[in-house]
């Protein structure tokens, strides 16, 4: 059934150029992104390089009709939509899942896209501070109105790039189907953060991690990126593209690593001894081009340090004046 659906999609919806045709795909962005990620999973499962090429082309081209550089994705692509800054975290999760698969297929710069999305939009958008949620009068004891704030803590929903509350519609939504989809995507992140296979150890995303095979200390939570191999095997460590080689120092190795395809490759890493990669989390600025406004962003590494919020409430980041 999955293959039959795939063939129908390639005949009637997708093209080799990766274009987004609103009449064929529809305007509900999650319907588009979940099909994209599902096709990537099918291509991965069946080793279908032709199908994966269709997915990659759409990711590189048509997907930009509904996403920005930090992985925010609009809930509805219709030009008539009155909520241009209302996103949907299901979409963002699908984008991350697809990026992880493309990265594993050797297109390693997609791991960088996934990490930036996680640090700058997906994880910041989680509802953790519920102090603004007011308990409603509930004289009949309806379950749906009971202890709402605490039951919604940890949810994901329909955020703007800069905060929980999109400017135009002033409504805040956290739907449980979005929570389920996003948590499923985070499971895939945990699965792909580091990998151990017949080629060795792979450090793909620079988050803190401790597995039976290796331990990673993130440069975002520690003074440097530190990797400790627990099982003898070659080691591949992804180095972000904004790291300038002359600013990178590596300690704990007898010889210099070989750099290839965005990774530092160490053929025989020491076992149970730290290998430290020190580099500055460089500051960068970019502009998110949205339908009704441009949004200026300052990054530290792949994490937002400040963002324009246009006076919105319940924001994720420090304001960028």
GUZA-881959 format. One record per residue (C-alpha): residue number from 1; y negated, x negated, z. Coordinates in steps of 0.1 Angstrom, whole numbers, plus 5000, padded with zeros to 4 digits. Last residue first. Example, Ala and Ser with C-alpha at 12.3 -4.5 7.8 and 13.67 -1.06 7.14 Angstrom:
// residues 2
<node num="2" v="5011" u="4863" w="5071"/>
<node num="1" v="5045" u="4877" w="5078"/>
END
This chain:
// residues 321
<node num="321" v="4539" u="4840" w="5190"/>
<node num="320" v="4577" u="4835" w="5193"/>
<node num="319" v="4589" u="4857" w="5222"/>
<node num="318" v="4617" u="4844" w="5244"/>
<node num="317" v="4650" u="4859" w="5233"/>
<node num="316" v="4672" u="4890" w="5236"/>
<node num="315" v="4646" u="4918" w="5237"/>
<node num="314" v="4647" u="4949" w="5258"/>
<node num="313" v="4612" u="4962" w="5246"/>
<node num="312" v="4595" u="4955" w="5213"/>
<node num="311" v="4561" u="4939" w="5211"/>
<node num="310" v="4565" u="4926" w="5176"/>
<node num="309" v="4597" u="4907" w="5186"/>
<node num="308" v="4592" u="4873" w="5170"/>
<node num="307" v="4620" u="4849" w="5180"/>
<node num="306" v="4625" u="4820" w="5204"/>
<node num="305" v="4653" u="4796" w="5215"/>
<node num="304" v="4678" u="4809" w="5190"/>
<node num="303" v="4711" u="4790" w="5190"/>
<node num="302" v="4725" u="4770" w="5161"/>
<node num="301" v="4709" u="4737" w="5172"/>
<node num="300" v="4678" u="4748" w="5190"/>
<node num="299" v="4664" u="4775" w="5167"/>
<node num="298" v="4630" u="4790" w="5163"/>
<node num="297" v="4628" u="4824" w="5144"/>
<node num="296" v="4601" u="4841" w="5124"/>
<node num="295" v="4608" u="4877" w="5114"/>
<node num="294" v="4595" u="4890" w="5081"/>
<node num="293" v="4588" u="4927" w="5080"/>
<node num="292" v="4597" u="4960" w="5063"/>
<node num="291" v="4629" u="4953" w="5045"/>
<node num="290" v="4638" u="4921" w="5063"/>
<node num="289" v="4633" u="4885" w="5054"/>
<node num="288" v="4644" u="4864" w="5083"/>
<node num="287" v="4622" u="4833" w="5085"/>
<node num="286" v="4634" u="4799" w="5097"/>
<node num="285" v="4624" u="4773" w="5122"/>
<node num="284" v="4644" u="4743" w="5133"/>
<node num="283" v="4648" u="4723" w="5165"/>
<node num="282" v="4674" u="4697" w="5167"/>
<node num="281" v="4702" u="4698" w="5193"/>
<node num="280" v="4702" u="4661" w="5197"/>
<node num="279" v="4734" u="4641" w="5191"/>
<node num="278" v="4761" u="4626" w="5214"/>
<node num="277" v="4798" u="4628" w="5204"/>
<node num="276" v="4820" u="4618" w="5233"/>
<node num="275" v="4858" u="4612" w="5230"/>
<node num="274" v="4873" u="4617" w="5265"/>
<node num="273" v="4907" u="4602" w="5274"/>
<node num="272" v="4939" u="4622" w="5278"/>
<node num="271" v="4954" u="4608" w="5246"/>
<node num="270" v="4934" u="4584" w="5225"/>
<node num="269" v="4928" u="4596" w="5189"/>
<node num="268" v="4949" u="4582" w="5161"/>
<node num="267" v="4937" u="4594" w="5127"/>
<node num="266" v="4902" u="4604" w="5138"/>
<node num="265" v="4884" u="4625" w="5113"/>
<node num="264" v="4847" u="4635" w="5118"/>
<node num="263" v="4844" u="4668" w="5099"/>
<node num="262" v="4819" u="4683" w="5075"/>
<node num="261" v="4842" u="4678" w="5044"/>
<node num="260" v="4850" u="4642" w="5053"/>
<node num="259" v="4837" u="4616" w="5078"/>
<node num="258" v="4860" u="4588" w="5088"/>
<node num="257" v="4859" u="4579" w="5125"/>
<node num="256" v="4846" u="4545" w="5137"/>
<node num="255" v="4871" u="4523" w="5155"/>
<node num="254" v="4881" u="4517" w="5192"/>
<node num="253" v="4870" u="4552" w="5202"/>
<node num="252" v="4857" u="4565" w="5235"/>
<node num="251" v="4820" u="4568" w="5225"/>
<node num="250" v="4804" u="4583" w="5194"/>
<node num="249" v="4767" u="4582" w="5186"/>
<node num="248" v="4750" u="4605" w="5162"/>
<node num="247" v="4712" u="4601" w="5155"/>
<node num="246" v="4718" u="4580" w="5123"/>
<node num="245" v="4742" u="4607" w="5110"/>
<node num="244" v="4716" u="4634" w="5111"/>
<node num="243" v="4731" u="4666" w="5127"/>
<node num="242" v="4717" u="4696" w="5109"/>
<node num="241" v="4750" u="4700" w="5090"/>
<node num="240" v="4770" u="4707" w="5122"/>
<node num="239" v="4798" u="4681" w="5129"/>
<node num="238" v="4833" u="4696" w="5128"/>
<node num="237" v="4859" u="4676" w="5148"/>
<node num="236" v="4892" u="4667" w="5131"/>
<node num="235" v="4918" u="4650" w="5153"/>
<node num="234" v="4951" u="4634" w="5143"/>
<node num="233" v="4980" u="4640" w="5167"/>
<node num="232" v="4992" u="4629" w="5201"/>
<node num="231" v="4989" u="4658" w="5226"/>
<node num="230" v="4963" u="4662" w="5253"/>
<node num="229" v="4932" u="4653" w="5232"/>
<node num="228" v="4899" u="4653" w="5251"/>
<node num="227" v="4868" u="4663" w="5232"/>
<node num="226" v="4832" u="4659" w="5244"/>
<node num="225" v="4801" u="4673" w="5228"/>
<node num="224" v="4771" u="4660" w="5247"/>
<node num="223" v="4749" u="4666" w="5278"/>
<node num="222" v="4770" u="4698" w="5286"/>
<node num="221" v="4765" u="4735" w="5281"/>
<node num="220" v="4752" u="4735" w="5245"/>
<node num="219" v="4769" u="4702" w="5236"/>
<node num="218" v="4802" u="4721" w="5243"/>
<node num="217" v="4830" u="4706" w="5263"/>
<node num="216" v="4863" u="4707" w="5244"/>
<node num="215" v="4898" u="4703" w="5258"/>
<node num="214" v="4930" u="4697" w="5238"/>
<node num="213" v="4966" u="4708" w="5231"/>
<node num="212" v="4975" u="4732" w="5260"/>
<node num="211" v="4941" u="4748" w="5255"/>
<node num="210" v="4907" u="4744" w="5271"/>
<node num="209" v="4875" u="4755" w="5253"/>
<node num="208" v="4838" u="4752" w="5257"/>
<node num="207" v="4822" u="4762" w="5224"/>
<node num="206" v="4816" u="4739" w="5194"/>
<node num="205" v="4834" u="4759" w="5167"/>
<node num="204" v="4859" u="4742" w="5143"/>
<node num="203" v="4877" u="4716" w="5165"/>
<node num="202" v="4909" u="4710" w="5146"/>
<node num="201" v="4939" u="4691" w="5161"/>
<node num="200" v="4966" u="4679" w="5137"/>
<node num="199" v="4978" u="4684" w="5101"/>
<node num="198" v="5010" u="4703" w="5112"/>
<node num="197" v="4989" u="4727" w="5132"/>
<node num="196" v="4966" u="4729" w="5163"/>
<node num="195" v="4935" u="4750" w="5160"/>
<node num="194" v="4902" u="4752" w="5179"/>
<node num="193" v="4877" u="4781" w="5178"/>
<node num="192" v="4901" u="4799" w="5154"/>
<node num="191" v="4920" u="4821" w="5179"/>
<node num="190" v="4890" u="4826" w="5202"/>
<node num="189" v="4869" u="4836" w="5172"/>
<node num="188" v="4897" u="4860" w="5161"/>
<node num="187" v="4896" u="4876" w="5196"/>
<node num="186" v="4859" u="4879" w="5192"/>
<node num="185" v="4864" u="4900" w="5161"/>
<node num="184" v="4886" u="4924" w="5180"/>
<node num="183" v="4859" u="4926" w="5207"/>
<node num="182" v="4835" u="4936" w="5180"/>
<node num="181" v="4856" u="4963" w="5165"/>
<node num="180" v="4864" u="4979" w="5199"/>
<node num="179" v="4828" u="4978" w="5210"/>
<node num="178" v="4817" u="4994" w="5178"/>
<node num="177" v="4842" u="5022" w="5182"/>
<node num="176" v="4829" u="5026" w="5217"/>
<node num="175" v="4794" u="5034" w="5205"/>
<node num="174" v="4764" u="5017" w="5222"/>
<node num="173" v="4731" u="5032" w="5209"/>
<node num="172" v="4695" u="5026" w="5217"/>
<node num="171" v="4668" u="5048" w="5202"/>
<node num="170" v="4632" u="5038" w="5194"/>
<node num="169" v="4636" u="5048" w="5158"/>
<node num="168" v="4612" u="5024" w="5140"/>
<node num="167" v="4612" u="4995" w="5164"/>
<node num="166" v="4649" u="4988" w="5168"/>
<node num="165" v="4658" u="4986" w="5205"/>
<node num="164" v="4685" u="4963" w="5217"/>
<node num="163" v="4666" u="4932" w="5208"/>
<node num="162" v="4654" u="4906" w="5183"/>
<node num="161" v="4677" u="4911" w="5153"/>
<node num="160" v="4677" u="4949" w="5159"/>
<node num="159" v="4707" u="4962" w="5177"/>
<node num="158" v="4733" u="4989" w="5169"/>
<node num="157" v="4761" u="4986" w="5195"/>
<node num="156" v="4780" u="4962" w="5217"/>
<node num="155" v="4792" u="4970" w="5252"/>
<node num="154" v="4795" u="4946" w="5282"/>
<node num="153" v="4780" u="4970" w="5307"/>
<node num="152" v="4785" u="5006" w="5294"/>
<node num="151" v="4807" u="5018" w="5323"/>
<node num="150" v="4782" u="5002" w="5348"/>
<node num="149" v="4752" u="5020" w="5333"/>
<node num="148" v="4770" u="5054" w="5329"/>
<node num="147" v="4782" u="5059" w="5364"/>
<node num="146" v="4791" u="5095" w="5356"/>
<node num="145" v="4775" u="5113" w="5327"/>
<node num="144" v="4805" u="5115" w="5305"/>
<node num="143" v="4827" u="5125" w="5334"/>
<node num="142" v="4808" u="5157" w="5339"/>
<node num="141" v="4802" u="5163" w="5377"/>
<node num="140" v="4786" u="5197" w="5372"/>
<node num="139" v="4753" u="5188" w="5389"/>
<node num="138" v="4750" u="5156" w="5368"/>
<node num="137" v="4713" u="5145" w="5368"/>
<node num="136" v="4712" u="5114" w="5347"/>
<node num="135" v="4715" u="5078" w="5359"/>
<node num="134" v="4688" u="5056" w="5344"/>
<node num="133" v="4697" u="5026" w="5322"/>
<node num="132" v="4670" u="4999" w="5324"/>
<node num="131" v="4690" u="4978" w="5349"/>
<node num="130" v="4719" u="4975" w="5325"/>
<node num="129" v="4716" u="4937" w="5319"/>
<node num="128" v="4748" u="4927" w="5301"/>
<node num="127" v="4747" u="4947" w="5268"/>
<node num="126" v="4760" u="4922" w="5242"/>
<node num="125" v="4734" u="4914" w="5216"/>
<node num="124" v="4731" u="4877" w="5226"/>
<node num="123" v="4768" u="4872" w="5217"/>
<node num="122" v="4766" u="4886" w="5182"/>
<node num="121" v="4731" u="4874" w="5172"/>
<node num="120" v="4721" u="4837" w="5176"/>
<node num="119" v="4752" u="4821" w="5191"/>
<node num="118" v="4779" u="4840" w="5173"/>
<node num="117" v="4760" u="4841" w="5140"/>
<node num="116" v="4752" u="4804" w="5141"/>
<node num="115" v="4789" u="4796" w="5148"/>
<node num="114" v="4801" u="4818" w="5120"/>
<node num="113" v="4777" u="4803" w="5095"/>
<node num="112" v="4788" u="4768" w="5106"/>
<node num="111" v="4824" u="4777" w="5102"/>
<node num="110" v="4815" u="4789" w="5067"/>
<node num="109" v="4805" u="4753" w="5059"/>
<node num="108" v="4842" u="4745" w="5060"/>
<node num="107" v="4852" u="4760" w="5027"/>
<node num="106" v="4887" u="4746" w="5032"/>
<node num="105" v="4908" u="4778" w="5035"/>
<node num="104" v="4902" u="4778" w="5073"/>
<node num="103" v="4865" u="4781" w="5067"/>
<node num="102" v="4871" u="4811" w="5044"/>
<node num="101" v="4892" u="4827" w="5071"/>
<node num="100" v="4866" u="4820" w="5098"/>
<node num="99" v="4838" u="4833" w="5076"/>
<node num="98" v="4856" u="4866" w="5070"/>
<node num="97" v="4861" u="4872" w="5107"/>
<node num="96" v="4824" u="4864" w="5113"/>
<node num="95" v="4812" u="4888" w="5086"/>
<node num="94" v="4835" u="4915" w="5100"/>
<node num="93" v="4820" u="4910" w="5135"/>
<node num="92" v="4785" u="4913" w="5121"/>
<node num="91" v="4794" u="4946" w="5105"/>
<node num="90" v="4809" u="4960" w="5137"/>
<node num="89" v="4777" u="4949" w="5154"/>
<node num="88" v="4756" u="4974" w="5135"/>
<node num="87" v="4720" u="4969" w="5127"/>
<node num="86" v="4689" u="4991" w="5131"/>
<node num="85" v="4659" u="4972" w="5117"/>
<node num="84" v="4654" u="4993" w="5086"/>
<node num="83" v="4658" u="5026" w="5104"/>
<node num="82" v="4641" u="5052" w="5082"/>
<node num="81" v="4667" u="5048" w="5054"/>
<node num="80" v="4654" u="5059" w="5020"/>
<node num="79" v="4663" u="5026" w="5004"/>
<node num="78" v="4699" u="5032" w="5015"/>
<node num="77" v="4716" u="5001" w="5030"/>
<node num="76" v="4726" u="5018" w="5062"/>
<node num="75" v="4736" u="5000" w="5095"/>
<node num="74" v="4718" u="4968" w="5085"/>
<node num="73" v="4736" u="4935" w="5093"/>
<node num="72" v="4724" u="4908" w="5117"/>
<node num="71" v="4744" u="4876" w="5108"/>
<node num="70" v="4717" u="4851" w="5116"/>
<node num="69" v="4706" u="4844" w="5080"/>
<node num="68" v="4703" u="4881" w="5073"/>
<node num="67" v="4727" u="4908" w="5062"/>
<node num="66" v="4730" u="4939" w="5040"/>
<node num="65" v="4720" u="4928" w="5004"/>
<node num="64" v="4731" u="4893" w="5014"/>
<node num="63" v="4767" u="4905" w="5012"/>
<node num="62" v="4764" u="4908" w="4974"/>
<node num="61" v="4760" u="4870" w="4969"/>
<node num="60" v="4780" u="4844" w="4989"/>
<node num="59" v="4802" u="4868" w="5008"/>
<node num="58" v="4809" u="4887" w="4975"/>
<node num="57" v="4818" u="4855" w="4957"/>
<node num="56" v="4840" u="4844" w="4986"/>
<node num="55" v="4859" u="4877" w="4986"/>
<node num="54" v="4865" u="4876" w="4949"/>
<node num="53" v="4877" u="4839" w="4952"/>
<node num="52" v="4900" u="4850" w="4980"/>
<node num="51" v="4916" u="4875" w="4956"/>
<node num="50" v="4923" u="4848" w="4931"/>
<node num="49" v="4936" u="4824" w="4958"/>
<node num="48" v="4963" u="4849" w="4970"/>
<node num="47" v="4981" u="4831" w="4998"/>
<node num="46" v="4997" u="4865" w="5008"/>
<node num="45" v="4985" u="4866" w="5044"/>
<node num="44" v="4952" u="4848" w="5036"/>
<node num="43" v="4944" u="4871" w="5007"/>
<node num="42" v="4953" u="4901" w="5028"/>
<node num="41" v="4930" u="4889" w="5056"/>
<node num="40" v="4902" u="4882" w="5032"/>
<node num="39" v="4907" u="4917" w="5017"/>
<node num="38" v="4904" u="4932" w="5052"/>
<node num="37" v="4872" u="4912" w="5059"/>
<node num="36" v="4856" u="4926" w="5027"/>
<node num="35" v="4868" u="4961" w="5033"/>
<node num="34" v="4854" u="4960" w="5069"/>
<node num="33" v="4821" u="4947" w="5055"/>
<node num="32" v="4816" u="4975" w="5029"/>
<node num="31" v="4825" u="5004" w="5052"/>
<node num="30" v="4804" u="4988" w="5079"/>
<node num="29" v="4774" u="4989" w="5055"/>
<node num="28" v="4774" u="5026" w="5049"/>
<node num="27" v="4754" u="5027" w="5016"/>
<node num="26" v="4783" u="5031" w="4991"/>
<node num="25" v="4803" u="5004" w="4974"/>
<node num="24" v="4803" u="5018" w="4939"/>
<node num="23" v="4768" u="5034" w="4937"/>
<node num="22" v="4753" u="5006" w="4959"/>
<node num="21" v="4765" u="4979" w="4935"/>
<node num="20" v="4768" u="4946" w="4954"/>
<node num="19" v="4776" u="4917" w="4931"/>
<node num="18" v="4803" u="4891" w="4938"/>
<node num="17" v="4802" u="4875" w="4904"/>
<node num="16" v="4839" u="4881" w="4899"/>
<node num="15" v="4835" u="4918" w="4903"/>
<node num="14" v="4844" u="4942" w="4931"/>
<node num="13" v="4844" u="4980" w="4928"/>
<node num="12" v="4867" u="4996" w="4902"/>
<node num="11" v="4894" u="4972" w="4891"/>
<node num="10" v="4892" u="4948" w="4920"/>
<node num="9" v="4892" u="4977" w="4945"/>
<node num="8" v="4921" u="4994" w="4928"/>
<node num="7" v="4941" u="4962" w="4929"/>
<node num="6" v="4934" u="4957" w="4966"/>
<node num="5" v="4944" u="4993" w="4974"/>
<node num="4" v="4978" u="4988" w="4957"/>
<node num="3" v="4982" u="4955" w="4975"/>
<node num="2" v="4976" u="4972" w="5009"/>
<node num="1" v="5000" u="5000" w="5000"/>
END
